[in-house]
Amino acid sequence: MTTEQPRALVDLHGRSPWSVLPPLCLGFFMIMIDTTIVNIAVPTLVTELDASFTEVGWVNSAYLLTFAVLLLVTGRLGDRFGPKPVFVVGLVVFTLASLWCGLSGSIGMLIAARAVQGVGGALMTPQTMSMITRVFPPARRGAAMGVWGAVAGVATITGPVLGGLLVETVGWEWIFYVNVPVGVVALWLALRRLPALPTHARTFDGLGVVLSVLGMFLVVFGLQEGDTYDWGTVVGPVTIWEIVGLGVIVLVAFVLWQRHLGDDALMPLRLFHVRNFSLSNVAGFAVTFAMTGIFFPFTIFAQLVLGLSPLHAALIGLGGSLLSGVVAPVAGRMSDRVPAKWIVATGFAILVVVVAWLAAVIRPEVPVWQLVLPMTVFGIGTGMLFSPLAATATAGLDQRNAGAGAGAFNTNRQIGGVIGSAAVVAMLSSRLGIAIPAAAQDEAAALPEQARQAFLDGFSRVDPDQFSTGAGAAAAPQLPDSVPADLARQITDAATQAVHAGFSTAVAQTLLLTVGVLALGLVACLAMHAVRPAQHGAPQPAAEPARAEA
């Protein structure tokens, strides 16, 4: 009982380090659940806000974009002003922005509110990891990260389930209103339980902020809006590919500028000299990409093709959500005993198999139980990822750079979500434009010869937004009143079948993109050093004088 408290980095006035977790986990739960909860409401938002498929995609991307690009800044803010005040400000911003989201009456206002919500999330997230790293002794850190990881895994998978329940019962607005009472409770706990930690004087890299924000925005805008402009000209001589290319150039300039600034940079590149930290960032990118890459197309398929209600579509993942919550704390404790590399690699291997499994079974007539089974196993994989991966990333960080390291890790992890959101929307839209006309060709073969050409003409130019409600009849040719009722019904049914078959094919092909990214994460894990847990504490003695002086 006396060994844990003296090794804490701050005086907690007799309280256990575990007392700081409730406010951190509540805040982090809201952040993570809002990365997936909107997916289940996509068809509803398209209808009720009179929005296009791409516009609704920006409801997710606006949140993920502001979240990702500000994490570097907010990690440094935590080092400069302390994790507690920055976390509290972020919690207030996030809670008020959630209320604004629910009150939004147009898609434009909802996108703006989600962007502000992302700012609040960015302020909070690095402080959760930094606080755990700076309060918990190394021997207890894996277990603490296990709880943190359980929150991340459960929230990510619970988002669609809770969203489906709220959308179906009280309306889409409540997927945001639900954050308000949770935020109030988290704020009360944060003010009472979070300790004031030592701060470190830092200069802020204004140019780095501008370069990172501009570069990420250009890349995400280009990827997500590419299909809208047919991957061609946007305005004047400027094309989508030029926008993406300029974004990449700006991001390269950002990295070079960070190298020039050294330890004063937003993202000190020396952090990446540690092999496991660098590879943990690659793996973090992959897992967040996967969360977006699975849930966005999968929930649309479940509702539009299988005809499930939002709640029933979300319940497909309920078993996985429960298993993730059980597995994550166990995985966290295991990372205190065995090299976390093997736990994370096992989780990635499970996800590669599960997503490939889903891509193989998705078809218009698939029984729901064939989707429930892989999604349940999916929860085991996610439960093994979050906490051991975070523990691996932060194991070698000293106290001065805990916030910067947490910010860099979370930035790269969330960039995976941003790129994943944009890439999945772009790929799904692109594949719909090919798969639906191809399915229409197959369906036309069963129609009378005199109706085939008109039927195919209806599918000759596919607008993905035309099918965002799952309707196939919209593409069927306008038939004169003289057409017999039986033939008219046959044509309408064929149009619906073509849309459903094409949608299924496009979703399956989009999931294969996620399989490839997960495979990259698996390779990154296998390339890590198998650091034994006892070695995690190695850097600590060097930090003791700095802590005593502070």
VOMARTI-651143 format. One record per residue (C-alpha): x, y, z. Coordinates in steps of 0.001 Angstrom, whole numbers, padded with zeros to 6 digits, always signed. Layout:
BEGIN
XYZ;...
This chain:
BEGIN
+000000+000000+000000;+002912+002336+000585;+004805+001674-002639;+002424+003294-005113;+001814+006721-003566;+005421+007932-002992;+006211+007205-006635;+003377+009418-007884;+004681+012514-009617;+002450+014914-007658;+000881+015106-004233;-002675+013809-004546;-003483+014604-000901;-003808+010987+000103;-005882+009948-002898;-004951+007084-005181;-003796+007909-008728;-006902+006024-009864;-009012+008942-008634;-007976+011038-011652;-009380+008563-014177;-013173+009206-013928;-013144+012783-015351;-010478+011878-017932;-012393+008803-019079;-015756+010592-019232;-014286+013354-021376;-012452+010889-023594;-015603+008760-023907;-017513+011704-025384;-014673+012450-027810;-014394+008898-029095;-018117+008182-029290;-018580+011248-031491;-016146+009853-034058;-018644+007081-034975;-022063+008038-033615;-022901+010191-036648;-022455+007308-039112;-025713+005655-038095;-027603+008901-038714;-026312+009491-042272;-029547+008491-044106;-031610+010479-041594;-029467+013601-042008;-029649+013333-045803;-033446+013339-045607;-034163+015744-042743;-031544+018377-043576;-031974+018029-047359;-028246+017336-047709;-026132+015464-050212;-024079+012357-049484;-020845+014376-049628;-022201+017168-047380;-023112+014660-044699;-019611+013218-045048;-018317+016644-044001;-020270+016367-040724;-017723+013714-039758;-014738+015217-041553;-015162+018710-040068;-015012+017218-036573;-012069+014954-037351;-010169+017658-039229;-010210+020342-036505;-009606+017601-033954;-006544+016228-035736;-004787+019397-036840;-004995+021086-033424;-003701+018170-031336;-000084+019247-031823;-000905+022720-030515;-003023+021526-027605;-000390+019007-026539;+002052+021902-026187;-000594+023978-024383;-000800+021200-021793;+002970+021389-021269;+002846+025180-020984;-000264+025789-018853;-000776+022370-017286;-003077+019511-018357;-005883+020370-015918;-006832+023910-017103;-006498+022944-020786;-008659+019850-020224;-011332+021882-018407;-011484+024517-021172;-011773+021787-023793;-014547+020096-021847;-016569+023310-021711;-016063+023986-025446;-017000+020404-026378;-020150+020391-024239;-021432+023734-025549;-020626+022755-029146;-022610+019528-028658;-025621+021616-027656;-025109+023764-030777;-024963+020630-032965;-028353+019485-031668;-029887+022913-032283;-028595+023121-035877;-031322+023555-038469;-029196+023223-041599;-026341+021058-042798;-024018+024086-042967;-024663+025017-039337;-024193+021402-038237;-020835+021198-040029;-019694+024445-038354;-020784+023214-034918;-018994+019930-035442;-015808+021826-036314;-016014+023685-032982;-016731+020387-031244;-013482+019080-032722;-011624+022028-031167;-012926+021001-027742;-011921+017392-028351;-008437+018475-029411;-007982+020462-026204;-008911+017454-024056;-007334+014429-025721;-003564+014978-025203;-004214+015895-021581;-005775+012486-020851;-002662+010584-021938;-000301+013191-020458;-002058+013108-017087;-001882+009308-016919;+001781+009316-017952;+002709+011958-015388;+000627+010674-012446;+000832+006879-012609;+004100+005096-011778;+005439+002879-014580;+004411-000334-012826;+000767+000799-012807;+000679+002669-016073;-000309-000292-018261;-003355-001030-016101;-004371+002655-016188;-003938+002709-019950;-006065-000437-020007;-008982+001445-018509;-008338+004354-020888;-008181+001916-023795;-011398+000226-022696;-013124+003598-022838;-011750+004242-026336;-012730+000823-027660;-016183+000719-026082;-016989+004302-027110;-015931+003718-030724;-018097+000625-031110;-020924+001872-028854;-021325+005022-030954;-023437+003373-033682;-025508+001425-031110;-026326+004480-029012;-026808+006563-032150;-029267+004054-033586;-031285+004009-030368;-031444+007801-030161;-032174+008396-033866;-035011+005885-033844;-036617+006969-030560;-036107+010699-029939;-034427+012061-033095;-030953+012652-034522;-030466+015784-032406;-030066+013636-029314;-026872+012013-030564;-025395+015404-029615;-027643+016415-026700;-026569+013288-024817;-023118+014837-024377;-024445+017740-022323;-025239+015943-019024;-022134+013766-019397;-020039+016895-019938;-021464+018593-016844;-020643+015581-014648;-017149+015323-016151;-016554+019044-015496;-017549+018715-011832;-015230+015743-011375;-012365+017443-013229;-012486+020536-011025;-012470+018393-007878;-010097+015543-008724;-007525+016535-011330;-004233+017725-009833;-002319+020812-010897;+000858+019485-012513;+004172+021331-013024;+004355+023371-016231;+007225+023980-018647;+007863+027234-020469;+007307+026793-024205;+007331+028994-027266;+004521+028484-029749;+005208+027790-033381;+002720+029960-035251;+004063+029084-038688;+003901+025373-037824;+000244+025755-036834;-000596+027448-040145;+001295+024888-042230;-000234+021861-040469;-003804+023194-040610;-003544+024344-044243;-001850+021161-045456;-004353+018837-043812;-007320+020881-045020;-006139+020842-048635;-005550+017075-048623;-008883+016255-046966;-010838+018697-049136;-009325+017233-052277;-010006+013628-051299;-013530+014179-050058;-014717+016592-052752;-012970+014814-055630;-016043+012933-056762;-018157+016105-056517;-015947+017737-059176;-015464+014490-061113;-011788+014601-060097;-011334+017536-062460;-011499+021331-062326;-012734+023019-059151;-012460+026685-060102;-010635+028306-063000;-007543+026255-063856;-007327+024665-060378;-008005+020925-060302;-008678+018494-057451;-005310+016794-057932;-003492+020129-057777;-005213+020856-054467;-004181+017464-053054;-000635+017897-054394;-000362+021375-052851;-001557+019950-049535;+001169+017293-049622;+003801+019950-050419;+002612+022095-047501;+002788+019100-045148;+006337+018339-046311;+007214+021991-045625;+005687+021576-042148;+007906+018569-041413;+011024+020417-042635;+010101+023410-040469;+009659+021150-037435;+013115+019707-038086;+014551+023217-038179;+012996+024188-034820;+014200+021108-032958;+012760+020799-029436;+010767+024038-029799;+008691+022538-032609;+005019+021652-032283;+006023+018072-033065;+009651+017515-032004;+010993+015116-034592;+013444+013604-032122;+010451+011791-030640;+010420+009744-033834;+014007+008630-033311;+012532+006063-030923;+011626+003108-033126;+008583+001995-031145;+007166+005523-030947;+007406+005930-034730;+005836+002547-035443;+003133+003156-032823;+002152+006252-034782;+001824+004209-037967;-000289+001632-036136;-002417+004350-034522;-003058+005873-037945;-004157+002469-039253;-006583+001617-036444;-008375+004985-036572;-008580+004773-040362;-010163+001342-039889;-012824+002580-037484;-013993+005121-040039;-013434+002763-042946;-015714+000126-041464;-018578+001930-039777;-019367+004578-042400;-020078+002216-045332;-021282-000665-043153;-024042+001240-041362;-025279+002721-044645;-025410-000769-046177;-027326-002168-043192;-030012+000514-043449;-030308+001165-047170;-029804-002320-048587;-030935-004631-045793;-033716-002242-044764;-032826-002293-041067;-033881+000537-038793;-031090+002685-037288;-031411+000818-033986;-031414-002658-035528;-028467-001720-037764;-026538-000518-034722;-027337-003632-032682;-025243-005680-035115;-022199-004326-033300;-023531-004640-029736;-021705-007909-029005;-018445-006432-030205;-018948-003377-028000;-019446-005517-024912;-016472-007761-025698;-014226-004762-026316;-015030-003432-022859;-014112-006781-021309;-010937-007386-023329;-009386-003891-023112;-008642-003831-019335;-007240-007373-019557;-005027-006308-022475;-003848-003294-020477;-002834-005445-017509;-001127-007919-019851;+000998-005068-021241;+002470-004710-017734;+003682-008320-017959;+004524-009086-021601;+005785-006902-024464;+002817-004874-025727;+003988-005454-029305;+002527-008969-029344;-000815-007901-027889;-001248-005130-030458;-000109-007342-033346;-002680-009972-032355;-005393-007309-032321;-004424-006120-035800;-004359-009684-037132;-007894-010228-035827;-009126-007013-037483;-007545-007903-040840;-009390-011240-040822;-012684-009715-039637;-012845-006906-042212;-011903-009288-045042;-014615-011609-043707;-017189-008794-043829;-016189-007844-047370;-016690-011469-048433;-020196-011900-046967;-021751-008530-047840;-024490-008970-050435;-028116-007780-050703;-029613-010987-049298;-027063-011677-046531;-028657-012962-043283;-028063-010558-040422;-026462-013235-038229;-023644-013543-040776;-022807-009910-040025;-023251-010153-036247;-020622-012885-035919;-017675-011001-037492;-018675-007738-035794;-018593-009536-032440;-015079-010814-033112;-014208-007260-034204;-014692-006160-030589;-011989-008562-029423;-009520-007044-031881;-010237-003437-030914;-010052-004316-027220;-006472-005494-027732;-005328-002343-029523;-005970+000941-027756;-004347+000642-024333;-001260-001456-025252;-000643+000748-028279;-000859+003937-026204;+001407+002384-023554;+003952+001489-026235;+003869+004998-027697;+004342+006795-024360;+006716+004316-022654;+009904+006260-023403;+008634+009840-023027;+010210+012117-020429;+008129+014531-018344;+009022+017671-020299;+007690+016190-023531;+004789+014102-022216;+002260+016544-023659;+004091+016915-026974;+004466+013146-027304;+000827+012524-026480;-000141+015283-028906;+001997+013824-031689;+000655+010302-031149;-002954+011443-031028;-002420+013721-034022;-001159+010908-036209;-003889+008634-034881;-006609+011152-035690;-005082+011975-039070;-005901+008355-039803;-009536+009156-039050;-009504+012294-041191;-007870+010589-044149;-010039+007516-043571;-013244+009555-043590;-012277+011403-046778;-010862+008344-048542;-013826+006110-047702;-016400+008685-048844;-014412+009221-052042;-013967+005516-052747;-017556+004607-051934;-018876+007378-054187;-016492+006344-056949;-017367+002643-056737;-021108+003397-056670;-020716+005154-060011;-019279+001934-061488;-020975-000869-059538;-024585+000303-059901;-024516+000628-063729;-022783-002777-063898;-025532-004300-061752;-028112-002595-063976;-026622-004379-066987;-027229-007724-065268;-030786-006837-064287;-031629-005547-067764;-031069-009003-069240;-034267-010205-067552;-036417-007371-068944;-038349-007432-072230;-036137-006280-075089;-038176-003132-075777;-037620-001897-072206;-033908-002644-071831;-032355+000425-073460;-034565+002896-071626;-033793+001061-068387;-030023+001246-068996;-030246+004917-069962;-031645+005597-066499;-028403+004276-065012;-025992+005731-067563;-024967+008648-065328;-025057+007673-061675;-025124+010361-059008;-024365+008676-055642;-026563+011225-053863;-029488+009968-055953;-029201+006650-054138;-028354+007937-050657;-031821+006921-049474;-031542+003479-051042;-034219+004107-053643;-033765+002352-056945;-037004+003486-058493;-035573+006977-058917;-033316+005671-061664;-036004+003745-063464;-037156+005355-066709;-040328+007418-066706;-042919+005107-068157;-046000+006227-070134;-049406+005307-068764;-049873+002837-071631;-047198+000508-070190;-048870-002512-068560;-048813-002482-064766;-046964-005806-064587;-044135-004526-066802;-043916-001244-064869;-043597-003205-061628;-040928-005456-063158;-038879-002451-064268;-039165-000790-060848;-038161-003997-059065;-035194-004424-061413;-034062-000862-060667;-034206-001503-056922;-032306-004778-057286;-029625-003042-059376;-029120-000336-056760;-028957-002819-053889;-026546-005126-055719;-024350-002209-056798;-024377-000734-053298;-023310-004072-051810;-020465-004432-054284;-019260-000873-053673;-019328-001319-049884;-017414-004616-050095;-014759-003028-052322;-014453-000056-049947;-013895-002443-047024;-010959-003977-048893;-009239-000574-048731;-009544-000807-044946;-008071-004330-045010;-004973-002973-046726;-004499-000191-044163;-004945-002648-041276;-002327-004901-042846;+000047-001913-042798;-000646-001519-039067;+000096-005207-038516;+003442-004927-040303;+004317-001868-038177;+003598-003829-034974;+005702-006795-036057;+008597-004422-036767;+008575-002998-033204;+011162-003907-030595;+009766-006368-028054;+010415-004095-025051;+009737-005839-021761;+007456-003931-019356;+010217-003576-016754;+012124-001449-019270;+009332+001108-019500;+010485+002734-016353;+014024+003151-017498;+013850+006814-018449;+012219+007780-015173;+015256+008305-012926;+016594+010959-015250;+013345+012846-014833;+013393+012779-011003;+015574+015887-010505;+013370+017854-012867;+010283+016801-010951;+011833+017618-007570;+012885+021031-008793;+009407+021685-010208;
